[in-house]
Amino acid sequence: MGERVASQLTAADALATREGTVYVEPAVPERAVGMNYRIRLDASNEQLVVSTADPAVTVRVPVSTTRPLVDSTTRGTDLAVRYDGNGLSVGETR
């Protein structure tokens, strides 16, 4: 799942070259390993972090883009990938 979201960030980065602003709602499962999860974009470490609380599981996926990443977090069930001219971020759907 982390790889899927990371690839959506890369695709949004490529689309931003032509479109200027990008909004994508990737299809992701509502639960990971039967648990609710969060997705965090860690800009300083250029990685996507997928985590569950109980049990505590964290998966980190490197993200390489030409546009800057913005620190952002959202629930896995309500995921949107955005580029608004300032950077790529994850957040809640509209």
N, CA, C and O of each residue as an XYZ file, in Angstrom:
376
protein
N       0.812     -1.183      0.000
C       0.000      0.000      0.000
C       0.864      1.258      0.000
O       0.565      2.213     -0.717
N       1.922      1.266      0.791
C       2.821      2.417      0.807
C       3.456      2.653     -0.550
O       3.614      3.794     -0.984
N       3.822      1.560     -1.222
C       4.393      1.674     -2.566
C       3.377      2.266     -3.536
O       3.732      3.066     -4.402
N       2.112      1.873     -3.391
C       1.046      2.383     -4.266
C       0.870      3.891     -4.096
O       0.750      4.621     -5.080
N       0.853      4.351     -2.858
C       0.692      5.788     -2.607
C       1.933      6.548     -3.066
O       1.818      7.640     -3.624
N       3.115      5.985     -2.839
C       4.349      6.625     -3.303
C       4.336      6.770     -4.826
O       4.780      7.790     -5.353
N       3.830      5.760     -5.534
C       3.766      5.855     -6.993
C       2.757      6.913     -7.423
O       2.942      7.547     -8.462
N       1.694      7.118     -6.649
C       0.727      8.176     -6.950
C       1.355      9.557     -6.753
O       1.059     10.488     -7.501
N       2.212      9.686     -5.755
C       2.940     10.944     -5.557
C       3.864     11.224     -6.739
O       3.954     12.359     -7.206
N       4.541     10.200     -7.213
C       5.421     10.348     -8.372
C       4.613     10.721     -9.615
O       5.034     11.572    -10.399
N       3.452     10.085     -9.794
C       2.593     10.403    -10.940
C       2.074     11.838    -10.845
O       2.029     12.546    -11.851
N       1.682     12.274     -9.643
C       1.211     13.655     -9.464
C       2.332     14.640     -9.751
O       2.089     15.713    -10.304
N       3.549     14.288     -9.384
C       4.714     15.120     -9.672
C       4.874     15.295    -11.186
O       5.118     16.405    -11.660
N       4.739     14.213    -11.936
C       4.857     14.281    -13.394
C       3.707     15.081    -14.006
O       3.924     15.865    -14.930
N       2.486     14.891    -13.498
C       1.326     15.638    -14.005
C       1.455     17.133    -13.741
O       0.997     17.948    -14.542
N       2.068     17.491    -12.633
C       2.195     18.907    -12.268
C       3.004     19.679    -13.295
O       2.853     20.894    -13.422
N       3.854     18.989    -14.023
C       4.640     19.637    -15.078
C       3.719     20.232    -16.137
O       3.982     21.315    -16.659
N       2.635     19.515    -16.453
C       1.714     19.955    -17.499
C       0.508     20.703    -16.965
O       0.015     21.626    -17.613
N       0.026     20.316    -15.789
C      -1.249     20.823    -15.295
C      -1.140     22.004    -14.334
O      -2.060     22.819    -14.262
N      -0.061     22.113    -13.613
C       0.076     23.197    -12.643
C      -0.461     22.832    -11.275
O       0.259     22.963    -10.285
N      -1.713     22.373    -11.184
C      -2.266     21.855     -9.931
C      -2.788     20.444    -10.196
O      -3.283     20.149    -11.283
N      -2.673     19.594     -9.207
C      -3.073     18.195     -9.363
C      -3.833     17.760     -8.120
O      -3.478     18.132     -7.002
N      -4.890     16.963     -8.325
C      -5.654     16.372     -7.223
C      -5.992     14.948     -7.639
O      -6.652     14.741     -8.657
N      -5.547     13.967     -6.864
C      -5.770     12.554     -7.172
C      -6.280     11.856     -5.920
O      -5.779     12.096     -4.821
N      -7.276     10.993     -6.088
C      -7.757     10.157     -4.988
C      -7.390      8.710     -5.296
O      -8.156      8.006     -5.954
N      -6.233      8.258     -4.831
C      -5.820      6.879     -5.123
C      -6.723      5.873     -4.432
O      -7.203      6.115     -3.324
N      -6.951      4.757     -5.081
C      -7.731      3.674     -4.482
C      -6.829      2.900     -3.522
O      -5.862      2.259     -3.934
N      -7.163      2.971     -2.248
C      -6.423      2.235     -1.227
C      -7.435      1.517     -0.339
O      -8.568      1.978     -0.197
N      -7.042      0.401      0.255
C      -7.968     -0.313      1.136
C      -8.305      0.502      2.386
O      -7.519      1.343      2.822
N      -9.480      0.240      2.951
C      -9.897      0.958      4.157
C      -9.089      0.556      5.383
O      -8.947      1.335      6.325
N      -8.565     -0.658      5.366
C      -7.814     -1.148      6.513
C      -6.542     -1.836      6.037
O      -6.489     -2.385      4.937
N      -5.527     -1.797      6.878
C      -4.270     -2.500      6.610
C      -4.096     -3.563      7.682
O      -4.087     -3.254      8.874
N      -3.961     -4.780      7.271
C      -3.836     -5.903      8.197
C      -4.979     -5.871      9.214
O      -4.777     -6.160     10.394
N      -6.171     -5.521      8.750
C      -7.339     -5.481      9.618
C      -7.405     -4.282     10.546
O      -8.278     -4.229     11.412
N      -6.508     -3.320     10.391
C      -6.442     -2.169     11.288
C      -6.610     -0.864     10.519
O      -6.277     -0.779      9.337
N      -7.135      0.157     11.211
C      -7.135      1.500     10.643
C      -5.690      1.976     10.581
O      -4.860      1.554     11.386
N      -5.390      2.850      9.632
C      -4.016      3.304      9.482
C      -3.959      4.775      9.104
O      -4.954      5.368      8.689
N      -2.776      5.347      9.255
C      -2.514      6.739      8.890
C      -1.389      6.762      7.869
O      -0.515      5.894      7.846
N      -1.441      7.778      7.032
C      -0.392      7.996      6.050
C       0.204      9.372      6.312
O      -0.511     10.371      6.387
N       1.529      9.407      6.449
C       2.219     10.665      6.718
C       3.303     10.864      5.669
O       4.059      9.943      5.360
N       3.368     12.053      5.136
C       4.435     12.407      4.210
C       5.484     13.170      5.004
O       5.214     14.255      5.519
N       6.673     12.605      5.100
C       7.786     13.178      5.851
C       8.720     13.852      4.851
O       9.562     13.197      4.237
N       8.564     15.158      4.693
C       9.302     15.907      3.672
C      10.806     15.917      3.927
O      11.587     15.751      2.990
N      11.222     16.106      5.164
C      12.658     16.232      5.448
C      13.414     14.938      5.158
O      14.588     14.984      4.791
N      12.768     13.792      5.315
C      13.416     12.512      5.040
C      12.986     11.913      3.704
O      13.364     10.790      3.369
N      12.195     12.669      2.945
C      11.702     12.237      1.637
C      11.144     10.819      1.685
O      11.599      9.925      0.973
N      10.136     10.642      2.553
C       9.541      9.325      2.678
C       8.066      9.413      3.038
O       7.583     10.399      3.596
N       7.381      8.340      2.692
C       5.987      8.162      3.043
C       5.953      7.166      4.196
O       6.604      6.122      4.136
N       5.200      7.482      5.243
C       5.154      6.623      6.422
C       3.716      6.134      6.603
O       2.795      6.935      6.767
N       3.536      4.820      6.571
C       2.225      4.211      6.795
C       2.302      3.533      8.154
O       3.217      2.750      8.409
N       1.320      3.839      9.048
C       1.408      3.272     10.392
C       0.041      2.891     10.941
O      -0.980      3.488     10.602
N       0.055      1.870     11.807
C      -1.119      1.466     12.572
C      -0.781      1.636     14.048
O       0.390      1.659     14.427
N      -1.818      1.756     14.880
C      -1.584      1.994     16.305
C      -1.524      0.709     17.121
O      -0.661      0.566     17.987
N      -2.426     -0.222     16.856
C      -2.496     -1.425     17.681
C      -2.822     -2.625     16.811
O      -3.991     -2.841     16.495
N      -1.852     -3.399     16.420
C      -0.464     -3.359     16.864
C       0.288     -2.211     16.202
O      -0.088     -1.742     15.127
N       1.339     -1.773     16.849
C       2.150     -0.672     16.332
C       3.035     -1.186     15.202
O       4.015     -1.895     15.431
N       2.669     -0.814     13.979
C       3.435     -1.205     12.800
C       3.691      0.055     11.985
O       2.779      0.852     11.766
N       4.927      0.236     11.537
C       5.289      1.389     10.716
C       6.064      0.906      9.504
O       7.000      0.115      9.622
N       5.662      1.394      8.332
C       6.351      1.086      7.086
C       6.775      2.407      6.465
O       5.971      3.332      6.358
N       8.027      2.496      6.059
C       8.561      3.710      5.436
C       8.939      3.400      3.987
O       9.612      2.412      3.695
N       8.480      4.283      3.084
C       8.755      4.105      1.661
C       9.420      5.378      1.142
O       8.849      6.460      1.278
N      10.608      5.279      0.553
C      11.266      6.460     -0.001
C      10.433      7.042     -1.146
O       9.814      6.307     -1.916
N      10.430      8.368     -1.243
C       9.716      9.066     -2.309
C      10.693     10.019     -2.990
O      11.338     10.842     -2.339
N      10.790      9.893     -4.310
C      11.684     10.763     -5.072
C      10.860     11.561     -6.075
O      10.253     10.988     -6.979
N      10.838     12.882     -5.916
C      10.072     13.757     -6.802
C      10.915     14.964     -7.183
O      11.917     15.262     -6.533
N      10.502     15.659     -8.247
C      11.208     16.868     -8.638
C      10.660     18.084     -7.906
O      11.367     19.077     -7.733
N       9.418     18.014     -7.479
C       8.795     19.098     -6.723
C       8.958     18.830     -5.231
O       9.095     17.677     -4.824
N       8.945     19.874     -4.416
C       9.122     19.664     -2.974
C       7.942     18.905     -2.357
O       6.804     19.001     -2.816
N       8.254     18.155     -1.313
C       7.230     17.479     -0.527
C       6.842     18.381      0.635
O       7.651     19.181      1.105
N       5.604     18.250      1.096
C       5.099     19.031      2.221
C       4.728     18.062      3.341
O       3.994     17.102      3.103
N       5.225     18.299      4.565
C       4.817     17.469      5.698
C       3.300     17.474      5.792
O       2.684     18.537      5.858
N       2.697     16.295      5.797
C       1.242     16.200      5.838
C       0.835     14.805      6.298
O       1.610     13.855      6.186
N      -0.389     14.690      6.819
C      -0.894     13.436      7.369
C      -2.381     13.307      7.071
O      -3.105     14.301      7.012
N      -2.825     12.064      6.883
C      -4.250     11.797      6.703
C      -4.556     10.364      7.099
O      -3.652      9.541      7.243
N      -5.831     10.073      7.272
C      -6.275      8.696      7.496
C      -6.186      7.951      6.175
O      -6.352      8.548      5.111
N      -5.928      6.665      6.234
C      -5.850      5.869      5.021
C      -7.171      5.774      4.284
O      -7.189      5.552      3.074
N      -8.276      5.937      4.994
C      -9.589      5.787      4.362
C     -10.045      7.040      3.636
O     -11.062      7.009      2.943
N      -9.340      8.113      3.774
C      -9.784      9.406      3.228
C      -8.603     10.103      2.559
O      -8.266     11.234      2.910
N      -7.970      9.425      1.590
C      -6.683      9.864      1.052
C      -6.804     10.617     -0.263
O      -7.482     10.176     -1.192
N      -6.136     11.758     -0.323
C      -5.975     12.507     -1.570
C      -4.522     12.932     -1.679
O      -3.883     13.255     -0.678
N      -4.004     12.930     -2.900
C      -2.657     13.424     -3.194
C      -2.838     14.736     -3.935
O      -3.625     14.816     -4.879
N      -2.109     15.773     -3.512
C      -2.279     17.102     -4.102
C      -0.949     17.737     -4.466
O       0.080     17.507     -3.830
N      -1.013     18.551     -5.523
C       0.067     19.487     -5.801
C      -0.614     20.823     -6.066
O      -1.467     20.918     -6.949
N      -0.247     21.857     -5.311
C      -0.927     23.148     -5.429
C       0.008     24.292     -5.814
O      -0.353     25.458     -5.660
N       1.177     23.982     -6.301
C       2.145     25.014     -6.639
C       3.193     25.183     -5.555
O       4.296     25.658     -5.827
N       2.861     24.797     -4.323
C       3.815     24.896     -3.213
C       4.540     23.591     -2.960
O       5.671     23.596     -2.475
N       3.908     22.470     -3.282
C       4.524     21.180     -3.049
C       3.500     20.068     -3.103
O       2.296     20.309     -3.198
N       3.996     18.850     -3.040
C       3.158     17.652     -3.040
C       2.804     17.302     -1.603
O       3.656     17.353     -0.716
N       1.544     16.945     -1.377
C       1.106     16.597     -0.036
C       0.051     15.503     -0.094
O      -0.515     15.226     -1.152
N      -0.210     14.883      1.059
C      -1.334     13.967      1.228
C      -2.312     14.650      2.170
O      -1.915     15.425      3.040
N      -3.585     14.357      1.992
C      -4.594     14.959      2.854
C      -5.921     14.277      2.663
O      -6.026     13.270      1.963
N      -6.934     14.831      3.292
C      -8.281     14.277      3.181
C      -8.895     14.652      1.853
O      -8.569     15.683      1.266
N      -9.792     13.795      1.387
C     -10.502     14.069      0.147
C     -11.382     15.295      0.327
O     -11.683     15.702      1.449
N     -11.783     15.869     -0.780
C     -12.608     17.082     -0.738
C     -13.928     16.882     -0.058
O     -14.718     17.820      0.046
